[in-house]
Every structure is written in structure tokens, then in C-alpha cells.
């Protein structure tokens, strides 16, 4: 019997935000796959370890997910990850692949999910609390009200300038090393004073910024900006 692949969102950082279903499936699965990629190394694993009973007794496999935009390197890493996971599924072992936040939102897991599914193996996505929802809670604000559209913008990619002009509240994620440029763009468009940020939400070293003027260009990869009138 073939095993099942679960893409499990572990939330933004606070282990108490993990869902009951996520915890149960991690406990039940034979294998736990954790992404290995730059600044995020081990974060999903550390979150799950605090919520899942006997987590350290689980068989853990590391899956390389390099922080690069080189399409060839990404293609190779995603293929290798899929092959590794499929080798366990063929043996009837179920795999819980841990991913920060929610697996449907800017998660590298989804590329593995698609490959494994296309190859005929059973897969399931388990939602987690998105980082921007946790950030809104930390800031004690709503993200959208009434008929307001909500825009989620990958801030270090092409198109951010256009996105900042859209009507309605905006979430800026994946800022990376582009914080200086993003702040300059927000200042040019007159919205810098309408923005707030949380760095490492729910993690050790969490910082809440009520003003973007306080944010320097060396902020963490785990930073989410909310722009709202």
C-alpha cells in the first residue's frame, strides 16, 4: 500500500498556533520531512518539536530547498526532493512535509507536492496560520473590512511598485534584502506612514514596528509589512 504525502503548515512561529490536525498527522506519519534552506533552516522543525509529542523519536529527513531564483537549480532540487519522498511512499510510509505558515502561500513545498501528485501518489495539504494573519493579531488590527480588497505582494520581485498603487490594504512579504528599496518606494508613494511591520512573528527575537522609520535595511527574512489607511 502506498503512503500518503502531507504538506503540513506549522504556522508562523508560535507552536500554540499549530492546528490539532497538523499535530495529529505529524504524530501519525512514519517520516517527517523538513526543508533545509538558508535562514529558514530548522525553523519549521523547531516549531513542531514544541507541539508534537515524542517528536525527537520520529525519523527525520532533510530536503534541500536552496534560496535561489536560478530556475535550473530550483528544478533540480525540487525533483530530488520529490524522488526522495516517493522512495518512502512506495514502501508504504506516509510523509509529513513541514512548511512555515500555510502550504498554499509562497511555500516551496508546493513544487514538490505537484511533482509527487503528477507521479500518481496520494497527497494532501494541511492548512496552517499564515504569517500575515498572525502579524495582524500582533498589531491588533484587521486586514480587510467590508468590501476592501486585500493584496498580498512579494516585495522583492518585479511588480512591487505597481502593487503599492493598488487600492486597499496591502501585505508585503518576501522582502528579503530589498527592505531599503521597498521603504523608498513606499515613501515616494506617500504610504510609508501607513505601514507597520512585525519581524520574526511568534519566534525568538520578535520585533514589532509601529513605524517603518524604525526599520533598517538588514531586517530578517521573516518580516511582514502591513500597509493600511
ZIHU-V929422 format. One record per pair of residues at least 12 apart in sequence whose C-alpha atoms are under 10 Angstrom apart, sorted by the first residue. I is the first residue (numbers start at 1). GAP is how many residues later the second one is. Records with the same first field share a line. If there is no record, write none. Layout:
# ZIHU-V929422
I=GAP + GAP
This chain:
# ZIHU-V929422
1=88 + 89 + 90 + 91 + 92
2=84 + 86 + 87 + 88 + 89 + 90 + 91 + 92 + 119 + 120
3=26 + 27 + 82 + 83 + 84 + 85 + 86 + 87 + 88 + 89 + 90 + 91 + 92 + 118 + 119 + 120
4=25 + 26 + 81 + 82 + 84 + 85 + 86 + 88 + 89 + 90 + 91 + 92 + 117 + 118 + 119 + 120
5=24 + 26 + 27 + 28 + 80 + 81 + 83 + 84 + 88 + 89 + 90 + 91 + 92 + 107 + 108 + 111 + 112 + 116 + 117 + 118 + 119 + 120
6=16 + 19 + 20 + 23 + 26 + 27 + 88 + 89 + 90 + 91 + 92 + 97 + 107 + 116 + 117 + 118 + 119 + 120
7=15 + 26 + 88 + 89 + 90 + 91 + 92 + 95 + 96 + 97 + 100 + 102 + 103 + 105 + 106 + 116 + 117 + 118 + 119 + 120 + 121
8=13 + 14 + 15 + 17 + 18 + 25 + 36 + 87 + 88 + 89 + 90 + 91 + 92 + 93 + 94 + 95 + 96 + 101 + 116 + 117 + 118 + 119 + 120
9=13 + 35 + 39 + 87 + 88 + 89 + 90 + 91 + 92 + 93 + 94 + 95 + 96 + 98 + 100 + 116 + 117 + 118 + 119 + 120 + 121
10=12 + 13 + 33 + 34 + 35 + 37 + 38 + 41 + 87 + 88 + 89 + 90 + 91 + 92 + 93 + 116 + 117 + 118 + 119 + 120
11=33 + 36 + 37 + 87 + 88 + 89 + 90 + 91 + 92 + 116 + 117 + 118 + 119 + 120 + 122 + 123 + 191
12=31 + 32 + 35 + 87 + 88 + 89 + 90 + 116 + 117 + 118 + 119 + 120 + 121 + 122 + 123 + 188 + 189 + 190 + 191 + 210
13=30 + 31 + 33 + 34 + 35 + 87 + 88 + 116 + 118 + 121 + 187 + 188 + 189 + 190 + 191 + 193 + 209
14=33 + 34 + 36 + 37 + 115 + 120 + 187 + 188 + 189 + 190
15=29 + 31 + 32 + 33 + 34 + 35 + 36 + 37 + 187 + 188
16=31 + 32 + 34 + 35 + 186
17=30 + 34 + 84 + 111 + 112 + 113 + 117 + 185
18=29 + 30 + 33 + 34 + 83 + 109 + 110 + 111
19=32 + 107 + 108 + 109 + 110
20=31 + 32
21=105 + 106 + 107
22=26 + 29 + 30 + 74 + 76 + 103 + 104 + 105 + 106
23=25 + 26 + 28 + 29 + 30 + 32
24=28 + 29
25=27 + 69 + 70 + 71 + 101
26=22 + 25 + 26 + 27 + 29 + 32 + 68 + 69 + 70 + 71 + 72
27=25 + 26 + 27 + 28 + 30 + 31 + 69
28=30 + 66 + 67 + 68
29=29 + 30 + 64 + 65 + 66 + 67 + 68
30=28 + 29 + 30 + 58 + 59 + 62 + 63 + 64 + 65 + 66
31=27 + 28 + 29 + 30 + 54 + 57 + 58 + 62 + 63 + 64 + 65 + 66
32=13 + 23 + 26 + 27 + 28 + 29 + 30 + 53 + 62 + 63 + 64 + 65 + 66
33=12 + 26 + 27 + 28 + 29 + 30 + 48 + 51 + 52 + 62 + 63 + 64 + 65 + 66
34=26 + 27 + 28 + 29 + 30 + 31 + 62 + 63 + 64 + 65 + 75
35=26 + 27 + 28 + 29 + 30 + 31 + 46 + 62 + 63 + 64 + 65 + 73 + 74
36=25 + 26 + 27 + 28 + 29 + 30 + 31
37=25 + 26 + 27 + 28 + 29 + 30 + 31 + 71
38=26 + 27 + 28 + 29 + 30 + 183
39=28 + 181 + 182 + 183
40=25 + 27 + 59 + 60 + 181 + 182
41=21 + 23 + 24
42=20
43=55 + 56 + 57 + 160
44=53 + 54 + 55 + 56 + 57
45=15 + 52 + 53 + 54 + 55
47=51 + 53 + 155 + 156
48=50
59=36
60=35 + 36 + 37
61=23 + 24 + 34 + 36
62=19 + 22 + 35
63=14 + 15 + 17 + 18 + 19 + 21 + 22 + 34 + 46
64=13 + 14 + 16 + 17
65=12 + 13 + 15 + 16 + 43 + 44
66=12 + 42
67=41
74=34 + 37
75=36 + 37
77=34 + 35
78=30 + 31 + 32 + 33 + 34 + 35 + 36 + 37
79=32 + 33 + 36 + 37
80=32
81=28 + 30 + 31 + 32 + 34 + 35
82=27 + 29 + 30 + 31 + 32 + 33 + 34 + 35 + 37
83=29 + 32 + 33 + 36
85=12 + 27 + 28 + 31
86=29 + 30 + 33 + 34 + 35
89=27 + 32 + 33
90=31
94=28 + 29
95=28
96=28 + 29 + 30
97=12 + 15 + 16 + 28 + 29
98=28
99=27 + 28 + 29
100=28 + 29 + 30 + 31
101=26 + 27 + 28 + 29 + 30 + 31 + 32 + 33
102=23 + 24 + 25 + 26 + 27 + 28 + 29
103=22 + 23 + 24 + 25 + 26 + 27
104=21 + 22 + 23 + 24 + 26
105=22 + 23 + 25 + 26 + 47
106=48 + 67 + 68
109=16
110=15
113=12
131=42 + 67 + 69 + 70 + 71 + 91 + 92 + 93
132=20 + 39 + 40 + 41 + 65 + 66 + 69 + 91 + 92 + 93 + 94
133=38
134=64 + 67 + 68 + 90
135=36 + 61 + 62 + 63 + 64 + 65 + 66 + 67 + 73 + 88 + 89 + 90 + 91
136=35 + 60 + 61 + 62 + 88 + 89 + 90
138=59 + 60 + 63 + 64 + 70
139=57 + 58 + 59 + 69 + 70 + 71 + 87
141=85 + 87
142=27 + 86
143=25 + 26 + 27 + 28 + 83 + 84 + 85
144=24 + 25 + 26 + 84
145=23 + 24
147=21
148=19 + 20 + 21
149=17 + 18 + 19 + 20 + 21
150=16 + 17 + 18 + 19 + 20 + 21 + 78
151=12 + 13 + 15 + 16 + 17 + 18 + 19 + 20 + 21 + 76
152=17 + 18 + 19 + 20 + 21 + 74
153=17 + 18 + 19 + 20 + 21 + 22 + 72
154=17 + 18 + 19 + 20 + 21 + 22
155=16 + 17 + 18 + 19 + 20 + 21 + 22 + 23 + 24 + 26 + 27 + 69 + 70
156=16 + 17 + 18 + 19 + 20 + 21 + 22 + 23 + 25 + 26
157=17 + 18 + 19 + 21
160=12 + 22 + 25
161=21 + 24 + 25 + 28
164=18 + 21 + 22 + 25 + 27 + 63
165=21 + 24 + 26
167=61
168=59 + 60 + 61
169=25 + 26 + 57 + 58 + 59 + 60
170=25 + 55 + 56 + 57 + 58 + 59
171=24 + 25 + 26 + 53 + 54 + 55 + 56 + 57
172=23 + 25 + 51 + 52 + 53 + 54 + 55
173=48 + 49 + 50 + 51 + 52 + 53
174=46 + 47 + 48 + 49 + 50 + 51
175=42 + 44 + 45 + 46 + 47 + 48 + 49 + 50
176=41 + 42 + 43 + 44 + 45 + 46 + 47
177=40 + 41 + 42 + 43 + 44
178=39 + 40 + 41 + 43
179=36 + 37 + 38 + 39 + 40 + 41 + 42 + 44
180=35 + 36 + 37 + 38 + 39
181=36
182=35
183=12 + 29 + 30 + 32 + 33 + 34
186=26 + 41
187=25 + 26
191=36 + 37 + 38
192=19 + 20 + 21 + 35 + 36
193=17 + 18 + 19 + 20 + 34 + 35 + 36
194=16 + 17 + 18 + 32 + 33 + 34 + 35
195=14 + 15 + 16 + 17 + 18 + 30 + 31 + 32 + 33 + 34
196=12 + 13 + 14 + 15 + 16 + 17 + 18 + 19 + 28 + 29 + 30 + 31 + 32
197=12 + 13 + 14 + 15 + 17 + 18 + 26 + 27 + 28 + 29 + 30
198=12 + 17 + 22 + 24 + 25 + 26 + 27 + 28
199=16 + 20 + 21 + 22 + 23 + 24 + 25 + 26
200=19 + 20 + 21 + 22 + 23 + 24
201=21 + 22 + 23
203=19
205=15
206=14 + 16 + 17
207=12 + 13 + 16
208=15
209=16
212=13
